[in-house]
Amino acid sequence: MNRLSIFQKSIIYSVIAFLFSFVIRLIWVYQFNDFESFKFAGQFMINTNDGYYWAEGARDLLGGFTKQHDLSPITEAASWLTYVVAKVLPFSFETIIFYMPAVLGSLIVIPIILIASNLKMIEVGFLAALLASIAVSYYNRTMVGYYDTDMLTIVLPTFLLWSLILALRTKEEKYLLITALEIIAYRWWYPQSYSLEFSYFGLILAYALIFDRKNLFHFKLLTIMLFAMMGLPSIIRLILVIGVYISFKNERLKQYVWYFLAAAGALFLLSGGLEPIWLRLKLYVFKDAIETSQDILSLHFFSVMQTVREAGQIDFITFAERISGHTVTFLLSIVGYILMAKKYPVILLGLPLLGLGFLALWGGLRFTIYAVPVCALGVSYLLFTWSAYITQLFVNQKLGGIVKSSFVILSSLGILYPNLLHIIEYRVPTVFNKTEVEQLDSLRKITDREDYIVSWWDYGYPIRYYTDAKTLIDGAKHDGDVNFPVSFMLTNPQESAARLARLEVEYTEKAFLVAEQNKTKTKNEQKKIINNTAQMTLDYGFHDANDFLDALQTPLSMPAKTREIYFYLPYRMLSIFPTVAQFSNLDVMSGKMVRQPFFFQTNRFKDNGTTLDFSSGLVLDKAKGVLKLGAQDIPIKYFIQTSYTPEFKFVKEQTMIHADGVFSIIYMQAYNTFLILDEAMFNSTYIQLFVLENYDERFFEPISLEAYAKVYKLKI
C-alpha cells in the first residue's frame, strides 16, 4: 500500500468503506427476510412514513401524470432522482426505493476520506469513514427502507466541507465553481440547507476579515457562495454562478471583485436574506405551544411541534450515543477534533456541522446526524495520534510497530462495536404491515383519485401512496389549523364529525380554486385565503368559532357533495389517541384548554378475583362497579368486551353498571387491551367506529372492517 499514490489509496479506501457501510445495512434484510408481514407483492416495504411522499412523486413521474391539488411532490429532488434511477436501472420501483438509502447514504465515506487525504492522514479518514457510516443516528436515517432526504442530507454538506477546505488550502479557482455547484445541488436536494450554507459563509468571512484581508481569493469565494445561496430558482443561480466564475477567470475583471461582492450581497438580501434561518429556529428552538392564525377571525390552534418526538429535547447520554455510539467515544471525539483543529486550523470549517449537531440538545434528536462526520474524524485523529505516541515509547521499531498496529485495530473495534451492536438490535418495522396495505390496496380499487380519506397525519403519505386518493393532512401539511378539524372529527360525536368532514373537504377544494385564480390576478385583485374553520364560521353567520362548532350537532345545511369521503381508522392510532385529542381540546377563540379528557390504555393488568388491577393506581372493584383512582371511587357506566370469532366476526358484549357512571371500561380481548374512558372519549367517532363498530347509519357506511383498521364511507 505504501507504494500506491494518495489518489489510489483514496479510491481503494473509499471502495472498502462503501462496501462495509452497505453490507452492514443488509443485516436488517437478513433479520427480516422471512417476515412476510413486512412485504407487499413479494417486495420489502419501506420503514419511514415520509418516504411515501417522495415515492408518490416518483410514481407519478413514472406514470406521466398527477392529479390537480393532490400535493404529489413531482417537482422535488428526491422524487426526480428516484424517477431517473428507476428509468435507468432494471429493478422494480419497490426495490429501488428500499435500497436507495443504503447506497446513497454510504457515499458519506467519500468526502470524509477525501478531506483526510488532503490533510495527509488518509488512514484517519478511513477509520472515520467506517465509524461515520454506521454511527447510530446516521445509520438510523440511512438504513435500508429509510427512503427520505436524509440519504444525502449529510453527504452533500460533507462534500461542501471538502471543497471549502481545498479552496482555502490550495487557492485554486476550480474550487470556486465546485463549491458553488455543491451549494446549488444541496439546496435543490434539501431546501432547509440554507442555515448550514450561511454558517460556512460566516466562518470564511470572519477568517478573511481577521486574518487575510489582502487575499482576493477569499472574497471571490464569498462572492460566488452568495450568488449560489440566494433565494432564487436553481436554474437562475446556476447561470449566475457560471457567469461569475467565467468573469473571475478573466484577469481584466479582477479589479471588479468588490462590485461583484456588493451586487451579490444586495441580491442576497433582496431574495430573502436571513429569514429562512429565523424560520427554522422558530420551528425547532423557539417552539410556540399555541399557534395564532392571522386571519379576519383570529383563531388559536395547538402546535404540532409540541408532539413531534424528533423536535423534543434529549438528554446528554442519548445525544452522545446517537453521534458516536458511546458517551466515551463522543467525548474523545471532541478532544480529537480540538487537537486536529490546532494542527489543521482549516478543519474549523466543520464547526457548522458540529454546531447543528449540538442543536439537538434543544431542537430534538434529528439534528444529531449533522455532527457525525466531524466527530468521526475527531476520534479517529485522536486514536492515530495516540498510536504514534505509543510507537515512540519503544526503542525497538519492529516491536513498536506491532504494538501500534495492535492498538489501532483494538481501538478501532472498540469505537465501532457499540454502533454495530445498535444495528443488530435496531429492528425497526415497516410503516404498515402486509394486511394493512392489502386493505388500502382494496380501497384504491373503489375510490376515485379525487376522493378524500380522513385519518391522522402520521398515515397521510402511505394512505395517498397506496390508495392514490387525497388526504386533508400528512407529514408536511399538519399545522395546527389543519390538524384541528381532523382531530375534532376523530374525537367528537359522529354527527359533528360527519358534517365537519363534508365541510372541510369542500372548503379545501374551494381554497385550491381560489389559489389557482389568484395566480392570474394582481395583488390588489387577489382574494385572501383564510383557514377553513374561520371561513366556515363567518359563512354560517357566527362570530365565535366555538358557537359554529357547537352548531355542527344541529342539521346545518351542507355544501353540494363533489366527491366521496372515507374515514380510515387504524388500530395503531389507539396508542396516540390522547395526542390526537390535544389538537381539538381547546377554545379556538382564546387558545385555552377547555377540557382534560380521560383516556387510559393498558395491556398490563392483573385479575385478583374481586378486583382488576390496571396498574398506575387504577383498580376496578368488580362487586361495586367502581374504579378506584387514588382516594377517589369513580362509578363505571359501561363495561364492554369485544372479541372476534374464529371466523373473524366481530362480537361485542355490553353491560351497564351505573346509569350515572363517569367512566366506561372496554376490554378488547383480541388485543389483550383495556381502555378506560370518560364520556367524551367514549362517544368519540374513533372509539365508536373502530373499537365498538357503533356507526350511525345516517352518516356512515362500513366499507372494510378488519382488525388492523376499519374504513367507513361518509353518506352525507
N, C-alpha and C positions, 0 to 999 in steps of 0.2 A: 504493500500500500504506500510505502514511503517514496517509491519511485513514481507514483502517479502524481499528476498535476492537481492543483487545488480544484480546478474545474471538474476533472474526472472524479475526484473524491466526492465532490458535491453531488454529482449525478448518482454515484453508487450509494452514498449515504441516504440520499433522498428517496431512491427506489426502495431500499431496505426499510426505511422508516415508514414509507407509504404502505408497503405490503404488511408490515407489522400492524399499523393502525387499522387497515381494512380487515385483516384476518381476525383481529381481536373482536371486531364488531360482528363477526359471524357467530360468536358464542351464543348470542340471542337466538339466531336461526337454528343452531344445533339444539338448544334447550327446548324450543317450541315447535320443532319440525313436525311432531306428531299431534300437535294441538289443532284439530280440525276446526275448533270453535274460533280460532284466530285467522281462518282463511275463508274466502268467499270465491266461489267458482274456481277452487283449486289454487288461488293465489293469496299470499300473505297480505293482510290489510295493514294500513299504517297505524301508528300509535300516538299521533298528536292531532287534536281537533283542528287546529289551524291549517294543517296540511291539506285538508279537504277544500279549503278556499283556493289555494294555488292549483290543486288538482282540477277543480271545477273550471278554472280559466283555461288550463292547458287542454282539457277535454273539449271545451267549446271551440278553441282554436283549431283543434284537430278535426272537429265536426264541421267547421266552416260557418258557424252561426252562433249567435247569442240573442236571447230574447231581451226586449226592452225593459229597463229598470230592474234587472234581476241581480245586480251587484256582482256579476261574474267578473273576475279580475283579468280580462283578456288583454289589458294593456300593461300588466305588471311584469316585472323582470323574471320572477321565479316561474310564472306560467309560460312566458315566452321561451325561456331556456329549456324548460321541460318539453315544450312543443317541438323545438328544434331537435333535441335529443331523441324524442320519440319518432320523429321523421327519419332520422339518420340511422338509428340502431335497430336491429331486427328482434327486439324484445317486446313483450307485451307492455302496455301502459302501466299496469299494476306493478310489474316487476321493476320498471324504471323508477317510479316514484318511491318504491320501497327501498331500493339500493342507492339511489342518488345521494342521500345524506352521507352514507358511509364513504362513497367515492369522493364527493366534493369536500366533505369535512376533513378527510385525510390529507388534503392538499396543504393543510396548515404546516406540515413538515418542511415544505419547500422554502418559504420565506425565512423560517427560523434558521435553517441550515445555511441559507444564503447570507443572512446577517452575520452569523458566526464565522462563516468562511471569509467574509470581507475583513473581519477583525482578527484573522489568522488564528482562530481557535475552533476549527471545524468539528473536533471530537466533542467539544462542549455543545455545539449546535446539534449534533447527532443525538446525544442523550436528552437534550432539551426538547427535541422534536418528538422523541419517543414518549416523554412524560406529558408534554402538552397535548398530544394526540389522544391520550386516554385519560387525562385528568377528569375528575368526577363531573364537574359541571359541563366541560366541553364534550365529554362522551355522552352525557345525558341528552344533549341537544344536537348531536350529530350521529346518533346511533342509527342502525337500520330502522326504517319506518318513521323516523322523526323528520318527516318531509316538511321543512319550514325554511324560512330565510336564514336561520342560524347556520345552515350548511355552508354558507360563505360569509356570514356576517363578521367573523373573526379572521377568516383567511384574507379578505381584501384589505382591512386596515393593517394587517401584519405585513402584507406586500407593500403597502404605502409606507410603513415604518422603514422597511428595507430600502426603498428608493430614496427616501429622505436622508437616511444615513449615508448612502452612497453619494447623493447630491452634495452633502456638506463635506464629505471626506475627499471626494475627487474633483469637485467643482466642474464636472463635465456637463455640458449643456444638454446632452441627450436625456439626462435625468430630470431636467425641467419638464420635458414633454411626457416622460414616463410617469412622473408624479401627478401631473395634471390629468392624464388619461386615467390613472388609478382613482383619483378623486371622482371623476365623472362616472366611472364604472361602479364605484362604491355607492354613490348617490343613486344611480339607476337601480342598483340591486336593493339598496336599503335606504330609503329617503330619510330615515332618522339619523343617518350618519353625520349630519351637519355639526353636531356638538363636538364630536371627535376630530373632525377635519379642522374646525376652528381652534381646537386646543393645540393641534400640531402647528397651525399657523402662528398662534400666540407665542409658543416656545421659540420658534425660529425668529420671530420679530424681536423678542426680548434678547436673544443671543446676538442678533445683528446690531441692535442699538447699543448694547452694553459692551460687547467685546470686539466687534469687527464692522464698524460703520462704514469704513472706506472700501469694503469689498462689494463691488456692484453685483456680484453673482447672487448674494443673499437677497437682494431687493428684486432681482429678476425672478427668483424662486417665489418670493412672496407675491409678486405681481401675478404670475401665472396661476398660483394657487387661488388667489382671489377671483380671477376670471372663471376658474373651474368650480369654485364654491358657490358663486352667486345663485340666487333663486330663480333661474331661468330654465326653460326646457333644455334637455340634454343636448339636442342637436345644435342649438344656438351656442351653448357653452363650448361644444366641441369645435365649432367653426371659429369662435373667438380664440380659443386656446391655440389652435393650429396657426391662426393669423399672428398671434403674439409671438409664438415660438419662431416662426419664419422671420419676423421683424427682429427678434433678438439675435438671430444668426447673421443679420446684416450689420456689418461693422459701422456703417454710416448712421445707423439708428440708435447706437449705444447711448448717445447723449440724451435721448428722449425717454430713457427708462423711467425717470421720475414722473414724466407726463403719463406714461402707461400706468404707473402705480396709482397716481391720483385718479385717473379715469376708472381703474378697477375698483378703487375704494368707493368712489361715488356710485357706481353701478351696483356694487355690493350692498350698500346701504339702501339704495332705491328698490332693490329686489328682495328686501326682507330683513337684511341685517341680522341682529341678534334675536329677533322674535322667535324663531324656531327653538332656540336654546331655552328661552324662558318657558315656552310651552311644555317642553319635555320636563323641565324642573318642576313646573307646577303639577304635571301629571303624576310624577313619581316621588317627589320630595315634599312639596307643599300641597299635600292632598287635602281637598275640601271634603268634609263628610256629607255636606248637602250642597247640591248644585242649584243655582237660581237661573231660570230662563229669562232672557232679555226680550220679552215679548210685550204685546199690548196688555196682556193679562200675565203678570209676573207670578210664576209658579215655582215651587221648590221640589226637588227630587233627590233621592238618595244616590250618592256617588258610587259607581261600580268599583272604583279603585279601593274602596274600603273592604271589599270582599274578595279581591284577587290575591291569592297566596303569593304569587311571584312578586307582587308590589309591596308586600309586608316586610317589616324589619326582621332581621335574623340575628342570632347570637354569633359571637366571635368564633366559636368552635365550628359551627356549621359553615360559616364564611370561609375559614381557613381550609377545612376539609374539601369543600367544593372547588377551591382553586388549586390545591396541591395534593390532595388525598389524605393529608395528615397535618395536624397543627405544627408539629416539629418541622416537617418539611417546609411548610409555609414560612415559618419564622426564619429558617435557614435561607430560604429563597430571598427574603428581604435583605438579610445580611449580604448575601452573594450579589444582589443587584447593586447595593451601595458600593461594594468593592469593585464591581465591574464598571460602574459609572465613574469611580475615581480613576481607574486606569484608562477607560474609554469614555470620556465625557459625552460623546455623541449619543451614547445609549440612553442618556437622559430624555431623549425623544420618546422613550417608552413610557414616560410619566402619564400621558393622557390615557393610555390603556390601563395602567395601574390605577390611576385615579378613578376611572369609571368602574373598575372592579371594586374599589373601596366604597363606592356609592351604594353598593349592595347592603351595607350596614344600615342604611336609611331608606333606600329606594326599593329593596327587595332582591331576592336571590338571583333574579335573571341577570343582574349585572356582573356577577362573579366571573362569568365566562371571559370577560374582557382582560382580566388580569392574568389569565392562564399562560399565554406565551411569554410574557415578561418574567413572571415568577419562575417558569421552567428554565429560562436562560439563567436567572439568578442562582438557583440552587445547583444547576449544572456547573456554572462557573466556580462556585464555592467548592464543589466536590473536586474538580480538577486542580484548583489552587491548593487544596489540602494535599492532594496526591503528589503534586510537585514538591511540596514542603517535606512530605514523608520521604521521598526519594533522597533528598539532600541529607537526611539523617544517617544514611548508610554509606560507609566507605566503599564497600563492595557494590559496584554499579549493577552487576547482574542480580544480586540479591535485592538491591533497591528496586530494580525494575520489576521483579517478581512480586514484591510487597505492594508496589504501586498498582500493578495490574490487578492484584487480588482485591485491594482496597476499592478501586474503581468499579470492578464487577460487583462486589458485595454491596457497596453503597448504592449503585445503580439499581440493583434488585430491591434494595431496601426502600428506595423512593418510589419505585414502580409498583411494588407489591400491594399497598393499600388501594391503589386505583384499580389494579387487576381484580382484587377481591371484591371491590364495589361492583365491577362489571359483571362478575359471576353471580352476585347476589341481586343485582338490579333487574328483576324480572317483570318489567312493565308490560301490561296487557295492551291489546289493540283498543282503539277507541270504542268500537262496538264489537259484539261477538257475532258469529255467523247467523244465529237465529234472528237477532235484531235487524241485521242487514237484509236478510231474506224477507222480513216483514216490510221494510222500507222499499225493497225492490218490487214487492207485490203492490204496494201503494202507488209506486211510479206508474204502474200499468193502468190505474184507474183515474189518475189525476191529470189535469191539463197543466201545461207549462205556465199558465197564468194564475193557477190556483195558489192559495196560501196554506201553509202548515204552521199552526201555532204551537210553540214549545219554548223552553228556556234557551237563552243564548248559547249556553255550552254546547248544545246539539245542533245549532243552526247550520254550520258548514256541512257536517256529514248528512244532515237531512236534505239539504239542497243538492249535494253531490249524488246521492242515491235515488232521490225522487225526481230531481230536475224541476221541482216546484219552487215557489217563493217562500221566504220567511220574513217575519217582522223584525227579528233581532238575530244577531250572530256574534261571532268573536270580535268583529270590528264595529258593528253597529249595535252598541249596548250602553249608550249614555243613559243617564237617569230618566230623561224624558221619553225614551222609547222602551226602557225596561219597565217603567211604571205601569203602563196599560197591560202588558203581558203578565206581570206579577199580579195585577188586580184581577185579571181573568182567571188565573190559576188558584187564587186564594179567596175569592168571593163566591157567593152562591151562583148556581148555573144561569139563572135568569139574567143577572147583571153581566156575567161573563159572556153570555151569548150575544147580548146587544152590543157590548163594548167591542167584541171581536169583529162584528159586522161593521161597526162604525170605524174602527181603527184601520181595517183593511181598505175600506172605500176612501177614507180620508188620506191614507198613504198614497194610494193611486192618484188621487186628485192632486196631491202635493207634487208628484212626479210630473204631471201635466203642466202645472204652474211653473215648475223649474224649467221645463222644455220651452214654454212660451217666453220666459224671461230671457232666454238666450238670444232671442231676436229683437228684444226691446232695449231701449235706452235705460239708464239707471233711474231716471225720473218716472219712466213708464212701468218699471218692474214692480210686480206685486210681491209684498213681503210674505215669506212663508214662516208661519209660527208653528209651534209644536201642536200636534193633533189635539191633545187634551184641552189646551187653551182655545183652539179654534172651535171645537165641538161645544164647549161651554158657552161661548159667545153666540154661536149659530143657533143654539137651542134656547137663547134668551136668558141665560143665567149670568150673574156677575161673580158668583162664587163657585169655583170648580167642585167643591165638596157637595154643593146642592145638586149640581149636574150628575155627579157620580151616584148620589142617593136616588136620583130620578131614574136611573137605569133599572131599578126594581119595578118601575111602572111601565105601562105599554106606550113607550115613546115611539113616534113614527121613525121608521128606519129608511136609510137611503136605498135607492134601487140596487138590487143584487147584480153584480157584474161578474162574479166568479165564485167558485166554491171555497169553503174554508174547512180545514181539518184540524183537530186537536191531537197532537202526538204526545202521549203521557207515558214516559218510560219508568220502570221500577227504579232505575238509577237516580231519578230525580228525588226520590224519597229522602235520601241522605242529605240533600242540600235544600230541602223544602223550607226550613226556617230561614235560610239565607234568601231564598226566592221571596218569601213573605216580607222581608225587611223593606223591599222597594215600594210596597204599597201600604205599609203600616205607618203612614204619616199624613199629616194635614198638609196638602199640597199648597195651601194658601199661606201657611205660616212656617212650614218646614219642621214643625214639632211632631214627635212620635205620638200617635193618638191611642195606640193600644200595644200591649205586650202579649201577643198570642202564646198560648202554651202548647208546645209540641214536643213530645219526648218519644224517642225511638230506641229500642234496645233488643239485643238478642242474648244478653247476659241476664238471666233471671233464674230464680230458684223457687220451686214449689215446695213449701213447708207444710202442706196439708191444709191448715186453716188459713194460711196466708200465702201470697205470692210476692216474693222479694224481687223488685225490678232493679236493685242497686241504686246508687246515687240518692239514697234516703227515701226512696219511694216504695211503699209496701201496701198491698191490697189486702184488706180484711174481708175474706170471702163471705163470712156469715153476715156481716153488717153491710157489705157492699159499699165500703168507704175506702178512700185512698188516704193513707197516712203520709203526709208530707211535713216532716219535722213535727211540730206540735199541733199541726192542723189535721182535722178529719174532713176530707172533701167527699161529698156524696157522688157516686158514679151513676150516670144516667143510663148509658147502654154498655153492655158487654157483648161484643160481636166476635165471632170466629169465622174466618174464611179459609177455604181449602179447595183443592182440586181432586176430582175423582180419578181413577186410573185411566179414564177416557179423556182426561183434561177438561172435564166440565166443572165450571166454577160453582162452588157451593157456599152458602152464607147462612149462618145461624145467629139470630139477633135476639137479645133478651133485654127488656127494660127493667132496670133495678130500682131507680128512683126517678119519678117524673120530673122532679125539680133538681136533678143531678147537675153538677157543674162540668165534670169531665166525662168522657167516654173512653172505653178501652177496646182496642181491636187487636185480636190475635191473628196474625197472618201465618197460618200453620205451614204453608208451602215454603215460606221464607224463614220460619222459626223466629219471627219478629213480633214484638209487642209495640203498639202505638198507644200513647196516652195523649188525648187532645181536648182542648176546650171546645166550646160550642162553635166558635168562629172557624177554627181549623177543621172541625168535624164536617161542617156544612160547605167547606170549600169545594170548588169544582174538581180539583185534582184528587182529593180524598174520595169524594163521592163517585167520580167516574173511574179512577184507576183502582183504588183499594176496594171499593164496595160495589162497583158496577151499578150504582143507582143513578141512572140517567133520566133526565126529564124529557119525555118524548116530544114535548112541544119544541124543544130546542136542539136536541142531539139524537143522532142515529149511529149505533155501533157499526164499525166497519171491520175492525180486526181486534179481537180480544185475546191477546197472548199473555203469558205470564210475565214476559220481559217488558212488554209495552202494550198499550191499548190505544186504538185510534178511533176517534169519533168524528162524524161529519156534522157540521152546523146546518140546521134546517131553515134558519131564517135568512 
